[in-house]
Amino acid sequence: MKHVPHTFSVIDAHVHVHPGSAGLLAEIMEANGLGKVVNLGILEALDIPFEEGMRAFQKALGERMVIFTTPNFRDNAPGFGQRMAEDLERKIGAGALGLKIFKELGLRHRDADGDLIAVDDPRLDPLWAKAGELGVPVLIHTADPVAFFQPLDEDNERREELQEHPKWHFGGPGFPDHDTLLGQRNRVIERHPSTTFIGAHLGNYPENLAYVDGCLDRYSNFHVDTSARIGEIGRHPAREARAFFLKHQDRVIFGTDLTINWNDAEEDEQDMAAYRRFYDHHRHFFETDERQIEYPGFPIQGRWTVDAIGLPDEVLEKLYVRNAQRLIPGL
Ligand SMILES: [Zn+2]
């Protein structure tokens, strides 16, 4: 591997780390050249009081971690969008730098009548507008891999993973399909041109780079992160994936989906060598021209290998640092 001697430290703009693991995270950051991380929605997801969680993170990591807050969808009584907007303003005042939306929006969250809340439900407009008004980005996870919406049979290419995580399967009745969900998300982006949106997981269509390319062309307020999708991005011919990253070099931010002690404790702390391998696999993918290598997290997302895309140094710097700094004021 060429091992680019970075003159900068990398920002991982997509992690979920429990405050109790902040010390371990500091070690991981040290060992892997990470200058900052963006921790998404963990405090609300774990019901940790916001100020208390912020203090715990600050104590262990100081300025090296920033927090995105996430709305409380258990409050689904009329007026919820307005209250979510007010809560966002309060959390931003308390030090959060952005808003995280989990995939449950569109798939599971229901209103007081028991109806699914669509991603583009107008009752949420006050929330998206507030983010724009405050100048903070919305990191939005909508839908999931295409295979998660397909029948869970022998032909499903993510079968092993779905058997481990049955709740990730949305191929049964009662769920909107993959493309419907992305259509809902796109309408939100279109309706709120002065709000910055970052689509998690390469906008959740890494299987179809032309689709993501079209979204980025259409919506100048849309950006994407790379989290947890090297396994998909790297299945395209390297020339095509590389062309995508070159064309959209100002619109893609680096994130990994590093998860430590999430509530269901499926991802427990691992040894330092495993974290090292995880970040090395990312660097190999973006920085070398190696062929048929393992993606980060191999083999859970499928038993295939990927081709690296060898980005030039100035594009790497945008991917790893500059784009996140520009899109997340205060980072
Ligand atoms: Zn995530």
Residues whose N, C-alpha, C, O or C-beta is under 5 A from the ligand:
A	BS01	ZN	D257
